[in-house]
């Protein structure tokens, strides 16, 4: 009797798995949407480990080519060979964000300059604005080489291409280059026009983020409002101009995840900077010097250094304006003709002493 019952149990048909009946093309389309909209790497990883079929399709080149920037937003402490291999798979699938992210990591963190620059160049060819701007910063500084490897004209050209794509920092950098005659014939009027465009775009992004702001969100950046956008920190500066380079401290834009990766990589000492090398003083940048005195210093205090004029302008608004020198000393500087609201940048030769303003 027991044997007969077991035989009957074995013959009971299993219920069909509706998921297995979905067409492959539909599963690929769904996964590509999920990979492009993931808010963190774990969103995509949880898909991969669900079942064999999802793992197979999640690692399909079509899905990997659509993966969004947040899919690669890993912590520096979690960097590993599997993470490297995953980025390489996305690179082989032609993903622009993976090309840029792995290019930055290889160039600055792993010090594989040629491969990193090549990956960023491939992203730039695909009209990735951040890759174009990052290559411009490399050209302006001669990063990975000597001071003689600087190519200011190439840097300006790359900035111009990124600016056409609407990249705010590239517009700002291009404006400063034209105002200073840095790598391009000086044109103060045109330079100021680019600065106005950059700040108008920055203000539009800030207002757009305020419209989507939700009170229950806890992140500081998301809790800023219009009053903060029209207020400049520091007791010495008042008023509410519309444009940030001309006095208004709009909320900080969210940096690309790879910039956070670079910052964590070097600050955690996982990547060791050689003696005398420093990180860009703008907290959201994370770029390190690749040789002593590669970045230029603040011409007023000499205590901070920046990879670009764009980073200097942003850091001035967010932090350095209240740290540079005592406010009462600015009157003399402004009377000497300063019109940017912050000091310029100067190159420091090796062995040259920098007089800091106390």
VORO-894340 format. One record per residue (C-alpha): residue number from 1; residue in one letter; x, z, y. Coordinates in nm, 3 decimals, padded with zeros to 5 digits, always signed. Example, Ala and Ser with C-alpha at 12.3 -4.5 7.8 and 13.67 -1.06 7.14 Angstrom:
[atom 1 "A" [+01.230 +00.780 -00.450]] [atom 2 "S" [+01.367 +00.714 -00.106]] 
This chain:
[atom 1 "X" [+00.000 +00.000 +00.000]] [atom 2 "X" [+00.282 +00.090 +00.238]] [atom 3 "X" [+00.460 -00.239 +00.161]] [atom 4 "X" [+00.147 -00.442 +00.233]] [atom 5 "X" [+00.101 -00.265 +00.567]] [atom 6 "X" [+00.459 -00.339 +00.674]] [atom 7 "X" [+00.409 -00.706 +00.587]] [atom 8 "X" [+00.095 -00.717 +00.802]] [atom 9 "X" [+00.287 -00.563 +01.093]] [atom 10 "X" [+00.556 -00.824 +01.067]] [atom 11 "X" [+00.305 -01.106 +01.089]] [atom 12 "X" [+00.148 -00.982 +01.415]] [atom 13 "X" [+00.232 -01.251 +01.674]] [atom 14 "X" [+00.425 -01.135 +01.978]] [atom 15 "X" [+00.273 -01.184 +02.322]] [atom 16 "X" [+00.435 -01.478 +02.505]] [atom 17 "X" [+00.677 -01.395 +02.787]] [atom 18 "X" [+00.530 -01.571 +03.090]] [atom 19 "X" [+00.864 -01.558 +03.272]] [atom 20 "X" [+01.031 -01.763 +02.998]] [atom 21 "X" [+00.764 -02.027 +03.044]] [atom 22 "X" [+00.854 -02.088 +03.408]] [atom 23 "X" [+01.028 -02.423 +03.469]] [atom 24 "X" [+01.404 -02.401 +03.528]] [atom 25 "X" [+01.371 -02.576 +03.865]] [atom 26 "X" [+01.126 -02.314 +03.990]] [atom 27 "X" [+01.350 -02.025 +03.880]] [atom 28 "X" [+01.647 -02.187 +04.056]] [atom 29 "X" [+01.445 -02.231 +04.375]] [atom 30 "X" [+01.328 -01.867 +04.372]] [atom 31 "X" [+01.680 -01.738 +04.309]] [atom 32 "X" [+01.824 -01.954 +04.587]] [atom 33 "X" [+01.571 -01.801 +04.829]] [atom 34 "X" [+01.661 -01.451 +04.712]] [atom 35 "X" [+02.035 -01.511 +04.743]] [atom 36 "X" [+02.001 -01.650 +05.095]] [atom 37 "X" [+01.785 -01.359 +05.215]] [atom 38 "X" [+01.967 -01.071 +05.040]] [atom 39 "X" [+02.027 -00.779 +05.276]] [atom 40 "X" [+02.317 -00.636 +05.072]] [atom 41 "X" [+02.531 -00.740 +04.772]] [atom 42 "X" [+02.336 -00.512 +04.537]] [atom 43 "X" [+02.021 -00.719 +04.596]] [atom 44 "X" [+02.190 -01.014 +04.429]] [atom 45 "X" [+02.379 -00.813 +04.167]] [atom 46 "X" [+02.055 -00.653 +04.046]] [atom 47 "X" [+01.921 -01.001 +03.976]] [atom 48 "X" [+02.229 -01.101 +03.780]] [atom 49 "X" [+02.215 -00.798 +03.548]] [atom 50 "X" [+01.839 -00.822 +03.478]] [atom 51 "X" [+01.851 -01.057 +03.181]] [atom 52 "X" [+02.055 -01.339 +03.033]] [atom 53 "X" [+01.835 -01.613 +03.174]] [atom 54 "X" [+01.852 -01.476 +03.528]] [atom 55 "X" [+02.227 -01.425 +03.499]] [atom 56 "X" [+02.268 -01.786 +03.390]] [atom 57 "X" [+02.063 -01.926 +03.677]] [atom 58 "X" [+02.184 -01.678 +03.940]] [atom 59 "X" [+02.539 -01.804 +03.888]] [atom 60 "X" [+02.431 -02.168 +03.906]] [atom 61 "X" [+02.623 -02.359 +04.179]] [atom 62 "X" [+02.298 -02.446 +04.356]] [atom 63 "X" [+02.205 -02.077 +04.391]] [atom 64 "X" [+02.558 -01.972 +04.490]] [atom 65 "X" [+02.575 -02.242 +04.756]] [atom 66 "X" [+02.272 -02.087 +04.928]] [atom 67 "X" [+02.393 -01.724 +04.924]] [atom 68 "X" [+02.368 -01.564 +05.268]] [atom 69 "X" [+02.621 -01.368 +05.469]] [atom 70 "X" [+02.484 -01.025 +05.361]] [atom 71 "X" [+02.544 -01.116 +04.997]] [atom 72 "X" [+02.918 -01.095 +05.067]] [atom 73 "X" [+02.902 -00.778 +05.280]] [atom 74 "X" [+03.111 -00.569 +05.042]] [atom 75 "X" [+03.308 -00.258 +05.127]] [atom 76 "X" [+03.687 -00.281 +05.131]] [atom 77 "X" [+03.709 +00.009 +04.885]] [atom 78 "X" [+03.510 -00.195 +04.632]] [atom 79 "X" [+03.734 -00.500 +04.649]] [atom 80 "X" [+03.837 -00.601 +04.298]] [atom 81 "X" [+03.926 -00.901 +04.085]] [atom 82 "X" [+03.559 -00.956 +03.986]] [atom 83 "X" [+03.463 -00.954 +04.356]] [atom 84 "X" [+03.740 -01.204 +04.428]] [atom 85 "X" [+03.624 -01.424 +04.139]] [atom 86 "X" [+03.264 -01.414 +04.260]] [atom 87 "X" [+03.369 -01.529 +04.606]] [atom 88 "X" [+03.575 -01.808 +04.447]] [atom 89 "X" [+03.269 -01.920 +04.249]] [atom 90 "X" [+03.069 -01.937 +04.573]] [atom 91 "X" [+03.357 -02.124 +04.741]] [atom 92 "X" [+03.361 -02.378 +04.456]] [atom 93 "X" [+02.986 -02.420 +04.507]] [atom 94 "X" [+03.052 -02.518 +04.870]] [atom 95 "X" [+02.909 -02.204 +05.034]] [atom 96 "X" [+03.017 -02.195 +05.402]] [atom 97 "X" [+02.994 -01.818 +05.436]] [atom 98 "X" [+03.203 -01.766 +05.123]] [atom 99 "X" [+03.464 -02.010 +05.254]] [atom 100 "X" [+03.487 -01.818 +05.581]] [atom 101 "X" [+03.477 -01.469 +05.425]] [atom 102 "X" [+03.739 -01.537 +05.158]] [atom 103 "X" [+03.949 -01.727 +05.413]] [atom 104 "X" [+03.959 -01.427 +05.647]] [atom 105 "X" [+04.035 -01.185 +05.363]] [atom 106 "X" [+04.315 -01.400 +05.227]] [atom 107 "X" [+04.466 -01.470 +05.567]] [atom 108 "X" [+04.467 -01.116 +05.706]] [atom 109 "X" [+04.429 -00.875 +05.411]] [atom 110 "X" [+04.606 -01.052 +05.125]] [atom 111 "X" [+04.852 -01.223 +05.362]] [atom 112 "X" [+04.803 -01.557 +05.191]] [atom 113 "X" [+04.812 -01.744 +05.522]] [atom 114 "X" [+04.805 -02.103 +05.399]] [atom 115 "X" [+04.516 -02.057 +05.158]] [atom 116 "X" [+04.318 -01.847 +05.405]] [atom 117 "X" [+04.355 -02.097 +05.689]] [atom 118 "X" [+04.265 -02.381 +05.452]] [atom 119 "X" [+03.942 -02.209 +05.345]] [atom 120 "X" [+03.847 -02.142 +05.707]] [atom 121 "X" [+03.922 -02.505 +05.792]] [atom 122 "X" [+03.684 -02.619 +05.515]] [atom 123 "X" [+03.415 -02.392 +05.659]] [atom 124 "X" [+03.487 -02.531 +06.007]] [atom 125 "X" [+03.444 -02.887 +05.878]] [atom 126 "X" [+03.096 -02.777 +05.766]] [atom 127 "X" [+03.026 -02.671 +06.130]] [atom 128 "X" [+03.066 -02.297 +06.071]] [atom 129 "X" [+03.098 -02.168 +06.428]] [atom 130 "X" [+03.271 -01.841 +06.336]] [atom 131 "X" [+03.533 -02.027 +06.134]] [atom 132 "X" [+03.603 -02.256 +06.429]] [atom 133 "X" [+03.639 -01.957 +06.661]] [atom 134 "X" [+03.863 -01.767 +06.416]] [atom 135 "X" [+04.091 -02.068 +06.383]] [atom 136 "X" [+04.103 -02.082 +06.764]] [atom 137 "X" [+04.217 -01.718 +06.778]] [atom 138 "X" [+04.488 -01.800 +06.522]] [atom 139 "X" [+04.606 -02.093 +06.733]] [atom 140 "X" [+04.604 -01.891 +07.057]] [atom 141 "X" [+04.821 -01.620 +06.899]] [atom 142 "X" [+05.031 -01.825 +06.657]] [atom 143 "X" [+04.911 -01.584 +06.388]] [atom 144 "X" [+05.109 -01.594 +06.067]] [atom 145 "X" [+05.405 -01.756 +06.241]] [atom 146 "X" [+05.629 -01.709 +06.542]] [atom 147 "X" [+05.551 -01.708 +06.912]] [atom 148 "X" [+05.658 -02.073 +06.922]] [atom 149 "X" [+05.376 -02.158 +06.678]] [atom 150 "X" [+05.111 -02.097 +06.943]] [atom 151 "X" [+04.903 -02.404 +07.020]] [atom 152 "X" [+04.689 -02.331 +07.324]] [atom 153 "X" [+04.545 -02.681 +07.346]] [atom 154 "X" [+04.430 -02.666 +06.984]] [atom 155 "X" [+04.279 -02.323 +07.049]] [atom 156 "X" [+04.081 -02.454 +07.347]] [atom 157 "X" [+03.961 -02.756 +07.145]] [atom 158 "X" [+03.841 -02.534 +06.859]] [atom 159 "X" [+03.668 -02.302 +07.106]] [atom 160 "X" [+03.494 -02.599 +07.262]] [atom 161 "X" [+03.362 -02.712 +06.923]] [atom 162 "X" [+03.237 -02.361 +06.846]] [atom 163 "X" [+03.081 -02.337 +07.191]] [atom 164 "X" [+02.885 -02.657 +07.130]] [atom 165 "X" [+02.737 -02.481 +06.825]] [atom 166 "X" [+02.629 -02.194 +07.052]] [atom 167 "X" [+02.892 -01.937 +06.957]] [atom 168 "X" [+02.884 -01.673 +07.232]] [atom 169 "X" [+03.242 -01.547 +07.197]] [atom 170 "X" [+03.373 -01.904 +07.199]] [atom 171 "X" [+03.181 -01.975 +07.520]] [atom 172 "X" [+03.324 -01.658 +07.675]] [atom 173 "X" [+03.677 -01.743 +07.560]] [atom 174 "X" [+03.647 -02.097 +07.693]] [atom 175 "X" [+03.526 -01.964 +08.027]] [atom 176 "X" [+03.826 -01.731 +08.061]] [atom 177 "X" [+04.066 -02.011 +07.958]] [atom 178 "X" [+03.929 -02.236 +08.232]] [atom 179 "X" [+03.936 -01.959 +08.493]] [atom 180 "X" [+04.297 -01.869 +08.404]] [atom 181 "X" [+04.425 -02.221 +08.332]] [atom 182 "X" [+04.519 -02.101 +07.983]] [atom 183 "X" [+04.576 -02.405 +07.761]] [atom 184 "X" [+04.364 -02.624 +07.986]] [atom 185 "X" [+04.375 -02.732 +08.354]] [atom 186 "X" [+04.236 -02.454 +08.571]] [atom 187 "X" [+03.874 -02.496 +08.678]] [atom 188 "X" [+03.730 -02.172 +08.813]] [atom 189 "X" [+03.383 -02.311 +08.877]] [atom 190 "X" [+03.345 -02.459 +08.529]] [atom 191 "X" [+03.490 -02.145 +08.374]] [atom 192 "X" [+03.239 -01.926 +08.552]] [atom 193 "X" [+02.961 -02.158 +08.439]] [atom 194 "X" [+03.064 -02.105 +08.074]] [atom 195 "X" [+03.071 -01.727 +08.129]] [atom 196 "X" [+02.718 -01.740 +08.269]] [atom 197 "X" [+02.604 -01.941 +07.966]] [atom 198 "X" [+02.768 -01.693 +07.727]] [atom 199 "X" [+02.607 -01.397 +07.896]] [atom 200 "X" [+02.267 -01.563 +07.917]] [atom 201 "X" [+02.279 -01.626 +07.541]] [atom 202 "X" [+02.392 -01.267 +07.485]] [atom 203 "X" [+02.105 -01.134 +07.694]] [atom 204 "X" [+01.854 -01.356 +07.513]] [atom 205 "X" [+01.972 -01.224 +07.175]] [atom 206 "X" [+01.945 -00.866 +07.301]] [atom 207 "X" [+01.591 -00.917 +07.428]] [atom 208 "X" [+01.493 -01.087 +07.104]] [atom 209 "X" [+01.628 -00.793 +06.902]] [atom 210 "X" [+01.433 -00.550 +07.124]] [atom 211 "X" [+01.109 -00.736 +07.055]] [atom 212 "X" [+01.160 -00.685 +06.680]] [atom 213 "X" [+01.276 -00.324 +06.717]] [atom 214 "X" [+01.088 -00.070 +06.499]] [atom 215 "X" [+01.087 +00.303 +06.583]] [atom 216 "X" [+01.130 +00.411 +06.221]] [atom 217 "X" [+01.466 +00.236 +06.191]] [atom 218 "X" [+01.748 +00.487 +06.214]] [atom 219 "X" [+02.043 +00.267 +06.302]] [atom 220 "X" [+02.176 +00.335 +06.652]] [atom 221 "X" [+02.208 -00.036 +06.733]] [atom 222 "X" [+01.838 -00.089 +06.652]] [atom 223 "X" [+01.722 +00.208 +06.860]] [atom 224 "X" [+01.849 +00.071 +07.191]] [atom 225 "X" [+01.586 -00.044 +07.441]] [atom 226 "X" [+01.550 -00.235 +07.765]] [atom 227 "X" [+01.648 +00.065 +07.976]] [atom 228 "X" [+01.979 +00.091 +07.789]] [atom 229 "X" [+02.031 -00.284 +07.821]] [atom 230 "X" [+02.019 -00.255 +08.200]] [atom 231 "X" [+02.239 +00.054 +08.228]] [atom 232 "X" [+02.616 +00.060 +08.254]] [atom 233 "X" [+02.781 +00.367 +08.101]] [atom 234 "X" [+03.014 +00.566 +08.321]] [atom 235 "X" [+02.931 +00.753 +08.642]] [atom 236 "X" [+03.148 +00.530 +08.860]] [atom 237 "X" [+02.949 +00.210 +08.801]] [atom 238 "X" [+02.584 +00.165 +08.903]] [atom 239 "X" [+02.334 -00.115 +08.939]] [atom 240 "X" [+02.167 -00.355 +08.699]] [atom 241 "X" [+02.298 -00.713 +08.714]] [atom 242 "X" [+02.146 -00.949 +08.459]] [atom 243 "X" [+02.467 -01.065 +08.294]] [atom 244 "X" [+02.700 -00.843 +08.094]] [atom 245 "X" [+03.034 -00.985 +08.214]] [atom 246 "X" [+02.912 -00.912 +08.565]] [atom 247 "X" [+02.817 -00.549 +08.511]] [atom 248 "X" [+02.528 -00.513 +08.265]] [atom 249 "X" [+02.598 -00.333 +07.938]] [atom 250 "X" [+02.364 -00.505 +07.691]] [atom 251 "X" [+02.340 -00.368 +07.335]] [atom 252 "X" [+02.630 -00.462 +07.110]] [atom 253 "X" [+02.570 -00.755 +06.879]] [atom 254 "X" [+02.605 -00.704 +06.505]] [atom 255 "X" [+02.950 -00.815 +06.390]] [atom 256 "X" [+03.005 -01.039 +06.090]] [atom 257 "X" [+03.050 -00.828 +05.772]] [atom 258 "X" [+03.401 -00.961 +05.716]] [atom 259 "X" [+03.513 -00.799 +06.044]] [atom 260 "X" [+03.397 -00.465 +05.909]] [atom 261 "X" [+03.583 -00.540 +05.586]] [atom 262 "X" [+03.908 -00.605 +05.775]] [atom 263 "X" [+03.872 -00.285 +05.976]] [atom 264 "X" [+03.807 -00.075 +05.663]] [atom 265 "X" [+04.090 -00.247 +05.475]] [atom 266 "X" [+04.357 -00.144 +05.722]] [atom 267 "X" [+04.214 +00.186 +05.841]] [atom 268 "X" [+04.183 +00.308 +05.481]] [atom 269 "X" [+04.549 +00.211 +05.430]] [atom 270 "X" [+04.454 -00.012 +05.139]] [atom 271 "X" [+04.628 -00.276 +05.341]] [atom 272 "X" [+04.940 -00.139 +05.510]] [atom 273 "X" [+05.038 -00.274 +05.850]] [atom 274 "X" [+05.411 -00.321 +05.900]] [atom 275 "X" [+05.582 -00.102 +06.158]] [atom 276 "X" [+05.489 -00.197 +06.512]] [atom 277 "X" [+05.177 -00.398 +06.418]] [atom 278 "X" [+04.839 -00.298 +06.556]] [atom 279 "X" [+04.473 -00.382 +06.508]] [atom 280 "X" [+04.276 -00.547 +06.786]] [atom 281 "X" [+04.144 -00.263 +07.004]] [atom 282 "X" [+03.790 -00.400 +07.002]] [atom 283 "X" [+03.625 -00.183 +06.738]] [atom 284 "X" [+03.412 -00.461 +06.586]] [atom 285 "X" [+03.698 -00.709 +06.541]] [atom 286 "X" [+03.933 -00.578 +06.271]] [atom 287 "X" [+04.199 -00.847 +06.317]] [atom 288 "X" [+04.556 -00.719 +06.277]] [atom 289 "X" [+04.872 -00.851 +06.433]] [atom 290 "X" [+05.083 -01.058 +06.195]] [atom 291 "X" [+05.403 -00.999 +06.395]] [atom 292 "X" [+05.511 -00.747 +06.661]] [atom 293 "X" [+05.359 -00.803 +07.007]] [atom 294 "X" [+05.137 -01.086 +06.884]] [atom 295 "X" [+04.831 -00.968 +07.077]] [atom 296 "X" [+04.833 -00.932 +07.453]] [atom 297 "X" [+04.795 -00.594 +07.625]] [atom 298 "X" [+04.563 -00.480 +07.902]] [atom 299 "X" [+04.747 -00.560 +08.226]] [atom 300 "X" [+04.623 -00.242 +08.394]] [atom 301 "X" [+04.700 +00.036 +08.146]] [atom 302 "X" [+04.896 -00.140 +07.870]] [atom 303 "X" [+04.751 +00.107 +07.618]] [atom 304 "X" [+04.523 -00.134 +07.433]] [atom 305 "X" [+04.576 -00.479 +07.287]] [atom 306 "X" [+04.337 -00.762 +07.206]] [atom 307 "X" [+04.342 -01.074 +06.992]] [atom 308 "X" [+04.142 -01.264 +07.256]] [atom 309 "X" [+03.994 -01.245 +07.603]] [atom 310 "X" [+03.653 -01.238 +07.439]] [atom 311 "X" [+03.736 -00.915 +07.254]] [atom 312 "X" [+03.878 -00.767 +07.573]] [atom 313 "X" [+03.557 -00.841 +07.767]] [atom 314 "X" [+03.338 -00.691 +07.494]] [atom 315 "X" [+03.553 -00.380 +07.452]] [atom 316 "X" [+03.558 -00.330 +07.828]] [atom 317 "X" [+03.180 -00.309 +07.838]] [atom 318 "X" [+03.149 -00.084 +07.535]] [atom 319 "X" [+03.441 +00.154 +07.578]] [atom 320 "X" [+03.752 +00.073 +07.775]] [atom 321 "X" [+03.599 +00.074 +08.123]] [atom 322 "X" [+03.582 +00.455 +08.115]] [atom 323 "X" [+03.924 +00.497 +07.952]] [atom 324 "X" [+04.149 +00.249 +08.131]] [atom 325 "X" [+04.242 +00.438 +08.451]] [atom 326 "X" [+04.064 +00.694 +08.672]] [atom 327 "X" [+03.779 +00.534 +08.864]] [atom 328 "X" [+03.925 +00.616 +09.205]] [atom 329 "X" [+04.228 +00.398 +09.128]] [atom 330 "X" [+04.007 +00.088 +09.081]] [atom 331 "X" [+03.947 +00.056 +09.457]] [atom 332 "X" [+04.304 -00.061 +09.516]] [atom 333 "X" [+04.290 -00.302 +09.222]] [atom 334 "X" [+03.964 -00.459 +09.338]] [atom 335 "X" [+04.100 -00.492 +09.692]] [atom 336 "X" [+04.389 -00.694 +09.548]] [atom 337 "X" [+04.144 -00.961 +09.441]] [atom 338 "X" [+04.017 -00.857 +09.099]] [atom 339 "X" [+03.682 -01.025 +09.036]] [atom 340 "X" [+03.620 -00.988 +08.663]] [atom 341 "X" [+03.540 -00.617 +08.655]] [atom 342 "X" [+03.830 -00.557 +08.417]] [atom 343 "X" [+04.204 -00.615 +08.408]] [atom 344 "X" [+04.370 -00.922 +08.267]] [atom 345 "X" [+04.593 -00.941 +07.963]] [atom 346 "X" [+04.969 -00.978 +07.959]] [atom 347 "X" [+05.217 -01.056 +07.684]] [atom 348 "X" [+05.470 -00.788 +07.597]] [atom 349 "X" [+05.809 -00.905 +07.483]] [atom 350 "X" [+05.986 -00.723 +07.202]] [atom 351 "X" [+06.181 -00.427 +07.337]] [atom 352 "X" [+05.996 -00.427 +07.671]] [atom 353 "X" [+05.869 -00.090 +07.788]] [atom 354 "X" [+05.504 -00.062 +07.884]] [atom 355 "X" [+05.432 +00.174 +08.174]] [atom 356 "X" [+05.104 +00.347 +08.095]] [atom 357 "X" [+04.881 +00.468 +08.374]] [atom 358 "X" [+04.815 +00.840 +08.331]] 
